[in-house]
Amino acid sequence: MEQIGIRTLTLANAMGKAYATLHWGAAINGDDVEFVLGTSATEIQGADHGPDLQHRAVGLYLLDFGQCEAVDLTQDPDVVYQAFKGAMVTGDNQSFIPHYLRSPALFATFRQGYIEAGNAILSDKQLNNKFNMEDFMPEYEEYAEHFL
């Protein structure tokens, strides 16, 4: 992606936010989800003609929720963290999530997006006293190290 000029830092941040939304917003583990780049039609400016099919916007899309499992956020934080960590390092997920040892800059951006979105969601759900993104991410990093 870097070789063809795609802004990988922007995508890494969006992916972090997507995983946090899956985990803390939807309470699913995100097992074997897939990210793809796709396009959609843009709107014609100042006209009521509908979509402009000749000009496309590129977006990051999340697909394939078939292997995802629900995670009960009323459980102990260690149980919830393990469910999320386990799904993040298995299957295709380990191919999508930047590893902090292989791509430190990409992982730092992924991490930032995950923490920002996770904190916002936990605050909205009033779960920020039970779960802590600053505790979860180092646990994930240590866990992911074994799957390099």
N, CA, C and O of each residue as an XYZ file, in Angstrom:
592
protein
N       0.819     -1.186      0.000
C       0.000      0.000      0.000
C       0.867      1.256      0.000
O       0.556      2.235     -0.677
N       1.952      1.217      0.763
C       2.843      2.376      0.790
C       3.491      2.594     -0.572
O       3.711      3.734     -0.979
N       3.796      1.511     -1.277
C       4.445      1.618     -2.588
C       3.555      2.294     -3.624
O       4.069      2.914     -4.555
N       2.245      2.193     -3.489
C       1.360      2.830     -4.475
C       0.773      4.135     -3.963
O      -0.114      4.707     -4.596
N       1.261      4.610     -2.819
C       0.904      5.938     -2.352
C      -0.363      6.045     -1.524
O      -0.923      7.134     -1.397
N      -0.825      4.944     -0.960
C      -2.012      4.996     -0.107
C      -1.604      5.483      1.277
O      -0.562      5.086      1.798
N      -2.416      6.334      1.864
C      -2.133      6.894      3.189
C      -2.393      5.840      4.261
O      -3.495      5.736      4.798
N      -1.376      5.077      4.553
C      -1.540      3.960      5.467
C      -1.804      4.407      6.906
O      -2.485      3.701      7.650
N      -1.285      5.555      7.304
C      -1.532      6.016      8.670
C      -3.014      6.332      8.872
O      -3.581      6.029      9.922
N      -3.630      6.934      7.874
C      -5.062      7.237      7.951
C      -5.864      5.946      8.059
O      -6.807      5.861      8.846
N      -5.490      4.946      7.273
C      -6.194      3.668      7.315
C      -5.970      2.953      8.641
O      -6.901      2.362      9.188
N      -4.757      2.998      9.160
C      -4.464      2.342     10.442
C      -5.302      2.954     11.560
O      -5.807      2.230     12.418
N      -5.455      4.265     11.562
C      -6.267      4.932     12.566
C      -7.733      4.510     12.434
O      -8.394      4.225     13.432
N      -8.230      4.473     11.208
C      -9.615      4.063     10.961
C      -9.836      2.612     11.380
O     -10.893      2.275     11.914
N      -8.855      1.763     11.144
C      -8.971      0.366     11.545
C      -9.007      0.238     13.068
O      -9.766     -0.570     13.604
N      -8.203      1.018     13.756
C      -8.233      1.010     15.213
C      -9.606      1.410     15.726
O     -10.141      0.792     16.646
N     -10.168      2.442     15.127
C     -11.511      2.886     15.521
C     -12.555      1.822     15.207
O     -13.495      1.627     15.977
N     -12.394      1.136     14.082
C     -13.347      0.084     13.715
C     -13.306     -1.069     14.714
O     -14.351     -1.558     15.146
N     -12.108     -1.501     15.079
C     -12.017     -2.587     16.066
C     -12.588     -2.156     17.412
O     -13.284     -2.941     18.056
N     -12.318     -0.949     17.846
C     -12.876     -0.466     19.110
C     -14.399     -0.424     19.047
O     -15.073     -0.739     20.028
N     -14.940     -0.038     17.900
C     -16.389      0.004     17.731
C     -16.975     -1.403     17.777
O     -18.014     -1.623     18.399
N     -16.312     -2.357     17.121
C     -16.764     -3.745     17.185
C     -16.742     -4.240     18.635
O     -17.717     -4.810     19.126
N     -15.623     -4.013     19.301
C     -15.445     -4.530     20.659
C     -16.371     -3.863     21.659
O     -17.198     -4.523     22.288
N     -16.232     -2.578     21.801
C     -16.889     -1.871     22.904
C     -18.267     -1.348     22.540
O     -19.116     -1.195     23.419
N     -18.511     -1.068     21.258
C     -19.815     -0.585     20.836
C     -20.788     -1.714     20.552
O     -21.910     -1.721     21.059
N     -20.349     -2.680     19.729
C     -21.230     -3.783     19.340
C     -21.073     -5.002     20.247
O     -21.901     -5.911     20.194
N     -20.038     -5.040     21.069
C     -19.755     -6.172     21.971
C     -19.619     -7.482     21.204
O     -20.175     -8.508     21.594
N     -18.864     -7.425     20.098
C     -18.508     -8.644     19.373
C     -16.996     -8.686     19.239
O     -16.331     -7.650     19.259
N     -16.458     -9.892     19.101
C     -15.009    -10.044     19.127
C     -14.310     -9.658     17.821
O     -13.099     -9.437     17.826
N     -15.024     -9.572     16.727
C     -14.402     -9.180     15.462
C     -13.574    -10.283     14.829
O     -12.702    -10.006     14.006
N     -13.834    -11.532     15.201
C     -13.064    -12.656     14.684
C     -13.215    -12.781     13.177
O     -14.326    -12.889     12.657
N     -12.102    -12.765     12.494
C     -12.002    -13.012     11.053
C     -12.735    -11.990     10.188
O     -13.133    -12.302      9.065
N     -12.920    -10.762     10.705
C     -13.473     -9.712      9.854
C     -12.415     -9.315      8.824
O     -11.226     -9.568      9.018
N     -12.845     -8.705      7.753
C     -11.917     -8.312      6.695
C     -12.154     -6.855      6.312
O     -13.291     -6.393      6.210
N     -11.060     -6.155      6.107
C     -11.105     -4.772      5.625
C     -10.819     -4.773      4.137
O      -9.919     -5.469      3.664
N     -11.588     -3.992      3.407
C     -11.357     -3.839      1.970
C     -11.471     -2.365      1.604
O     -12.157     -1.596      2.278
N     -10.804     -1.989      0.549
C     -10.965     -0.656     -0.019
C     -12.020     -0.752     -1.110
O     -12.016     -1.691     -1.906
N     -12.904      0.205     -1.143
C     -13.938      0.235     -2.163
C     -14.284      1.667     -2.505
O     -13.743      2.605     -1.921
N     -15.182      1.828     -3.449
C     -15.580      3.175     -3.860
C     -17.088      3.319     -3.784
O     -17.834      2.339     -3.787
N     -17.508      4.562     -3.718
C     -18.930      4.885     -3.785
C     -19.077      6.147     -4.624
O     -18.140      6.933     -4.764
N     -20.258      6.324     -5.170
C     -20.525      7.510     -5.984
C     -20.522      8.751     -5.099
O     -20.892      8.679     -3.927
N     -20.112      9.875     -5.648
C     -20.154     11.145     -4.932
C     -21.379     11.927     -5.400
O     -21.931     11.651     -6.465
N     -21.790     12.886     -4.611
C     -22.915     13.734     -4.979
C     -22.425     14.877     -5.863
O     -21.329     15.402     -5.663
N     -23.235     15.252     -6.831
C     -22.916     16.394     -7.686
C     -23.177     17.657     -6.876
O     -24.262     17.825     -6.319
N     -22.199     18.535     -6.807
C     -22.307     19.769     -6.022
C     -23.312     20.727     -6.650
O     -23.244     21.020     -7.844
N     -24.248     21.212     -5.831
C     -25.174     22.251     -6.267
C     -26.214     21.805     -7.270
O     -26.818     22.640     -7.943
N     -26.433     20.531     -7.382
C     -27.425     20.067     -8.352
C     -28.286     18.981     -7.711
O     -27.872     18.302     -6.771
N     -29.478     18.843     -8.241
C     -30.395     17.817     -7.750
C     -30.405     16.606     -8.682
O     -31.444     15.978     -8.884
N     -29.266     16.292     -9.235
C     -29.182     15.216    -10.211
C     -28.866     13.858     -9.588
O     -28.844     12.851    -10.294
N     -28.624     13.815     -8.288
C     -28.293     12.544     -7.658
C     -26.805     12.258     -7.694
O     -25.991     13.176     -7.796
N     -26.455     11.004     -7.611
C     -25.030     10.658     -7.526
C     -24.280     10.885     -8.840
O     -24.828     10.732     -9.932
N     -23.035     11.247     -8.696
C     -22.135     11.424     -9.839
C     -21.353     10.124     -9.990
O     -20.382      9.897     -9.267
N     -21.760      9.287    -10.905
C     -21.154      7.976    -11.058
C     -19.766      8.026    -11.691
O     -19.043      7.029    -11.672
N     -19.389      9.168    -12.249
C     -18.074      9.295    -12.868
C     -16.975      9.643    -11.861
O     -15.796      9.402    -12.123
N     -17.350     10.199    -10.727
C     -16.377     10.566     -9.701
C     -16.663      9.736     -8.461
O     -17.784      9.724     -7.951
N     -15.645      9.048     -7.985
C     -15.833      8.079     -6.916
C     -15.040      8.488     -5.679
O     -13.953      9.057     -5.783
N     -15.594      8.191     -4.520
C     -14.904      8.388     -3.249
C     -14.407      7.026     -2.772
O     -15.150      6.045     -2.807
N     -13.165      6.965     -2.333
C     -12.597      5.721     -1.838
C     -12.858      5.634     -0.341
O     -12.700      6.614      0.387
N     -13.256      4.456      0.105
C     -13.526      4.251      1.521
C     -13.014      2.915      2.003
O     -12.738      2.016      1.209
N     -12.892      2.792      3.301
C     -12.484      1.553      3.954
C     -13.751      0.876      4.463
O     -14.533      1.474      5.202
N     -13.943     -0.374      4.061
C     -15.149     -1.104      4.426
C     -14.775     -2.346      5.225
O     -13.728     -2.954      5.006
N     -15.653     -2.706      6.153
C     -15.462     -3.869      7.011
C     -16.491     -4.916      6.625
O     -17.689     -4.632      6.586
N     -16.023     -6.139      6.335
C     -16.888     -7.214      5.842
C     -16.703     -8.495      6.637
O     -15.785     -8.616      7.449
N     -17.579     -9.434      6.390
C     -17.455    -10.822      6.823
C     -17.490    -10.974      8.340
O     -16.465    -11.172      8.992
N     -18.675    -10.875      8.866
C     -18.877    -11.004     10.307
C     -19.311    -12.417     10.693
O     -19.767    -12.639     11.815
N     -19.173    -13.371      9.773
C     -19.685    -14.730      9.966
C     -19.096    -15.490     11.131
O     -19.769    -16.353     11.695
N     -17.866    -15.203     11.512
C     -17.248    -15.932     12.620
C     -17.216    -15.121     13.917
O     -16.673    -15.577     14.923
N     -17.790    -13.932     13.892
C     -17.806    -13.092     15.088
C     -18.696    -13.712     16.159
O     -19.709    -14.349     15.870
N     -18.286    -13.506     17.392
C     -19.075    -13.980     18.521
C     -19.347    -12.816     19.467
O     -18.530    -11.907     19.616
N     -20.517    -12.868     20.102
C     -20.874    -11.853     21.083
C     -19.992    -12.001     22.318
O     -19.605    -13.106     22.697
N     -19.685    -10.873     22.928
C     -18.906    -10.853     24.164
C     -19.750    -10.121     25.209
O     -20.212     -9.004     24.980
N     -19.937    -10.760     26.342
C     -20.754    -10.205     27.412
C     -19.919     -9.211     28.216
O     -19.016     -9.603     28.955
N     -20.224     -7.932     28.066
C     -19.447     -6.894     28.755
C     -19.761     -6.798     30.247
O     -19.193     -5.962     30.949
N     -20.659     -7.650     30.728
C     -20.885     -7.690     32.179
C     -19.891     -8.628     32.865
O     -19.804     -8.658     34.092
N     -19.138     -9.396     32.062
C     -18.150    -10.306     32.632
C     -16.952     -9.535     33.179
O     -16.807     -8.333     32.959
N     -16.114    -10.250     33.887
C     -14.892     -9.700     34.442
C     -14.016     -9.128     33.316
O     -13.932     -9.727     32.244
N     -13.363     -7.981     33.544
C     -12.518     -7.397     32.496
C     -11.482     -8.362     31.913
O     -11.230     -8.315     30.709
N     -10.880     -9.224     32.714
C      -9.891    -10.169     32.188
C     -10.506    -11.113     31.153
O      -9.864    -11.441     30.155
N     -11.732    -11.546     31.382
C     -12.423    -12.443     30.444
C     -12.732    -11.698     29.147
O     -12.530    -12.232     28.057
N     -13.218    -10.473     29.267
C     -13.545     -9.663     28.089
C     -12.284     -9.339     27.300
O     -12.266     -9.477     26.077
N     -11.231     -8.909     27.988
C      -9.972     -8.592     27.311
C      -9.441     -9.814     26.556
O      -8.967     -9.686     25.427
N      -9.518    -10.988     27.170
C      -9.018    -12.196     26.511
C      -9.816    -12.506     25.248
O      -9.244    -12.904     24.233
N     -11.118    -12.328     25.304
C     -11.948    -12.583     24.117
C     -11.535    -11.673     22.966
O     -11.447    -12.120     21.822
N     -11.282    -10.407     23.260
C     -10.903     -9.464     22.212
C      -9.479     -9.708     21.728
O      -9.228     -9.694     20.523
N      -8.553     -9.930     22.642
C      -7.155    -10.184     22.263
C      -7.053    -11.432     21.399
O      -6.364    -11.441     20.379
N      -7.750    -12.489     21.821
C      -7.694    -13.742     21.077
C      -8.155    -13.586     19.646
O      -7.539    -14.126     18.728
N      -9.234    -12.853     19.449
C      -9.759    -12.656     18.088
C      -8.846    -11.762     17.258
O      -8.773    -11.916     16.039
N      -8.152    -10.832     17.903
C      -7.304     -9.890     17.161
C      -6.031    -10.541     16.620
O      -5.435    -10.017     15.679
N      -5.607    -11.656     17.184
C      -4.334    -12.243     16.761
C      -4.504    -13.535     15.962
O      -3.513    -14.136     15.547
N      -5.727    -13.963     15.746
C      -5.932    -15.210     15.023
C      -6.505    -14.948     13.638
O      -7.019    -13.867     13.351
N      -6.406    -15.955     12.796
C      -6.966    -15.870     11.453
C      -6.393    -14.716     10.649
O      -5.217    -14.371     10.765
N      -7.252    -14.133      9.834
C      -6.827    -13.031      8.976
C      -6.599    -11.733      9.745
O      -5.942    -10.823      9.239
N      -7.130    -11.640     10.947
C      -6.973    -10.396     11.707
C      -5.516    -10.025     11.903
O      -5.157     -8.850     11.838
N      -4.679    -11.017     12.143
C      -3.272    -10.689     12.341
C      -2.624    -10.143     11.067
O      -1.562     -9.524     11.131
N      -3.251    -10.367      9.921
C      -2.746     -9.802      8.664
C      -3.149     -8.341      8.503
O      -2.437     -7.569      7.860
N      -4.282     -7.958      9.080
C      -4.784     -6.598      8.922
C      -4.244     -5.642      9.976
O      -3.914     -4.497      9.665
N      -4.153     -6.093     11.196
C      -3.723     -5.217     12.283
C      -2.210     -5.075     12.235
O      -1.503     -6.082     12.247
N      -1.698     -3.857     12.181
C      -0.247     -3.688     12.168
C       0.363     -4.202     13.473
O      -0.170     -3.949     14.553
N       1.460     -4.908     13.372
C       2.135     -5.419     14.575
C       3.108     -4.354     15.067
O       3.818     -3.737     14.273
N       3.138     -4.145     16.369
C       3.940     -3.054     16.925
C       5.436     -3.252     16.732
O       6.185     -2.275     16.769
N       5.902     -4.494     16.524
C       7.335     -4.710     16.289
C       7.711     -4.560     14.814
O       8.814     -4.116     14.497
N       6.807     -4.925     13.923
C       7.081     -4.839     12.483
C       6.849     -3.449     11.922
O       7.606     -2.981     11.072
N       5.799     -2.789     12.397
C       5.410     -1.480     11.872
C       5.062     -0.555     13.034
O       3.886     -0.286     13.279
N       6.072     -0.064     13.752
C       5.792      0.743     14.946
C       4.941      1.983     14.678
O       4.051      2.289     15.471
N       5.185      2.692     13.602
C       4.413      3.912     13.318
C       2.960      3.575     12.993
O       2.043      4.246     13.467
N       2.752      2.537     12.187
C       1.386      2.133     11.858
C       0.659      1.645     13.106
O      -0.507      1.980     13.318
N       1.345      0.854     13.931
C       0.696      0.367     15.136
C       0.364      1.515     16.077
O      -0.710      1.521     16.679
N       1.254      2.480     16.217
C       0.986      3.621     17.103
C      -0.273      4.357     16.660
O      -1.057      4.806     17.496
N      -0.470      4.482     15.365
C      -1.660      5.152     14.844
C      -2.902      4.289     15.042
O      -3.961      4.801     15.406
N      -2.781      2.975     14.804
C      -3.876      2.039     15.077
C      -4.266      2.128     16.550
O      -5.444      2.226     16.892
N      -3.267      2.090     17.397
C      -3.461      2.133     18.854
C      -4.192      3.421     19.266
O      -5.121      3.391     20.074
N      -3.759      4.534     18.704
C      -4.370      5.824     19.014
C      -5.854      5.824     18.630
O      -6.700      6.254     19.415
N      -6.166      5.343     17.429
C      -7.555      5.276     16.988
C      -8.389      4.357     17.871
O      -9.533      4.671     18.203
N      -7.811      3.220     18.249
C      -8.516      2.268     19.104
C      -8.816      2.889     20.463
O      -9.941      2.808     20.957
N      -7.811      3.505     21.057
C      -7.985      4.099     22.386
C      -8.988      5.249     22.350
O      -9.858      5.338     23.216
N      -8.874      6.125     21.361
C      -9.811      7.261     21.269
C     -11.254      6.781     21.139
O     -12.131      7.221     21.882
N     -11.493      5.882     20.195
C     -12.856      5.392     19.981
C     -13.332      4.576     21.183
O     -14.471      4.722     21.628
N     -12.461      3.724     21.699
C     -12.828      2.909     22.854
C     -13.201      3.751     24.055
O     -14.206      3.483     24.715
N     -12.406      4.764     24.346
C     -12.712      5.645     25.477
C     -14.039      6.365     25.289
O     -14.815      6.490     26.236
N     -14.306      6.836     24.084
C     -15.565      7.540     23.821
C     -16.764      6.604     23.995
O     -17.771      6.983     24.592
N     -16.649      5.392     23.474
C     -17.750      4.428     23.570
C     -17.972      4.016     25.022
O     -19.108      3.971     25.494
N     -16.878      3.715     25.730
C     -17.010      3.302     27.132
C     -17.608      4.414     27.983
O     -18.392      4.153     28.896
N     -17.242      5.639     27.687
C     -17.813      6.772     28.414
C     -19.314      6.876     28.145
O     -20.102      7.063     29.072
N     -19.708      6.755     26.876
C     -21.128      6.807     26.512
C     -21.932      5.698     27.189
O     -23.072      5.910     27.602
N     -21.328      4.516     27.298
C     -22.007      3.364     27.911
C     -21.822      3.321     29.425
O     -22.316      2.414     30.094
N     -21.116      4.294     29.950
C     -20.805      4.375     31.377
C     -20.087      3.112     31.866
O     -20.366      2.594     32.947
N     -19.157      2.636     31.040
C     -18.342      1.470     31.382
C     -16.873      1.840     31.576
O     -16.020      0.967     31.740
N     -16.584      3.149     31.556
C     -15.187      3.580     31.647
C     -14.586      3.355     33.037
O     -13.372      3.482     33.197
N     -15.389      3.030     34.032
C     -14.842      2.674     35.338
C     -14.512      1.189     35.430
O     -13.776      0.761     36.318
N     -15.064      0.408     34.502
C     -14.839     -1.041     34.499
C     -13.710     -1.440     33.558
O     -12.873     -2.273     33.906
N     -13.685     -0.847     32.369
C     -12.685     -1.191     31.352
C     -11.791      0.016     31.102
O     -12.233      1.162     31.189
N     -10.530     -0.256     30.791
C      -9.564      0.817     30.597
C      -8.730      0.528     29.356
O      -8.029     -0.482     29.292
N      -8.808      1.404     28.385
C      -8.074      1.212     27.139
C      -6.557      1.237     27.357
O      -5.815      0.539     26.666
N      -6.111      2.029     28.302
C      -4.670      2.109     28.595
C      -4.165      0.831     29.252
O      -2.965      0.561     29.222
N      -5.046      0.049     29.838
C      -4.671     -1.265     30.374
C      -4.765     -2.330     29.293
O      -3.918     -3.219     29.207
N      -5.816     -2.233     28.460
C      -6.046     -3.256     27.445
C      -4.943     -3.296     26.388
O      -4.449     -4.375     26.059
N      -4.556     -2.158     25.858
C      -3.611     -2.157     24.740
C      -2.248     -2.763     25.090
O      -1.733     -3.533     24.280
N      -1.629     -2.472     26.232
C      -0.372     -3.169     26.559
C      -0.558     -4.684     26.700
O       0.327     -5.459     26.337
N      -1.708     -5.097     27.226
C      -1.990     -6.527     27.306
C      -2.072     -7.131     25.907
O      -1.537     -8.210     25.654
N      -2.752     -6.419     24.999
C      -2.847     -6.895     23.621
C      -1.458     -6.974     22.985
O      -1.141     -7.964     22.326
N      -0.632     -5.955     23.169
C       0.709     -5.953     22.585
C       1.531     -7.143     23.069
O       2.201     -7.804     22.276
N       1.478     -7.411     24.358
C       2.220     -8.553     24.911
C       1.680     -9.860     24.349
O       2.452    -10.757     24.009
N       0.374     -9.971     24.251
C      -0.266    -11.176     23.725
C       0.094    -11.370     22.255
O       0.404    -12.486     21.838
N       0.055    -10.305     21.472
C       0.343    -10.375     20.041
C       1.801    -10.753     19.763
O       2.112    -11.319     18.716
N       2.677    -10.441     20.694
C       4.098    -10.756     20.510
C       4.317    -12.252     20.324
O       5.254    -12.659     19.637
N       3.475    -13.061     20.920
C       3.611    -14.521     20.828
C       3.137    -15.069     19.482
O       3.343    -16.245     19.185
N       2.506    -14.227     18.671
C       1.961    -14.678     17.403
C       2.712    -14.087     16.213
O       2.210    -14.127     15.090
N       3.880    -13.552     16.437
C       4.678    -12.973     15.356
C       5.120    -14.017     14.363
O       5.801    -13.694     13.390
